[in-house]
Amino acid sequence: MLDVVPYDDEEEALKPGIEVQQAEAVDRLHKTLPHHEQMIIIAEYPQRNGRFAGLPARQRRERAQRWIQDVTGVWIREPEYKLYLGLFKELVWREVR
């Protein structure tokens, strides 16, 4: 079961506008990934300030690796983690503009 950070409407009001169509397109791409790859994206974006708040990148990655293994049974090595994250960023860059 995934931990979810409560929605904070005041915090969202302070952020620059997010285009709904772009967000939906990113969500569709995210849903095409295998579960363990989806969790990498979750760790680096929506949970970066929740479950992994205040952690530097290396510690966030290490904790995310353990979290992913606990949930999915898949151990993702550091090079794979970074590769999957980079590939998703590249996919979003190409597909969502």
Sequence and secondary structure as in RCSB ss.txt:
>XXXX:A:sequence
MLDVVPYDDEEEALKPGIEVQQAEAVDRLHKTLPHHEQMIIIAEYPQRNGRFAGLPARQRRERAQRWIQDVTGVW
IREPEYKLYLGLFKELVWREVR
>XXXX:A:secstr
        HHHHHHS    HHHHHHHHHHHHTS HHHHHHHHHHTTTTTTTTTT  HHHHHHHHHHHHHHHHS  
  HHHHHHHHHHHHHHHHHH  
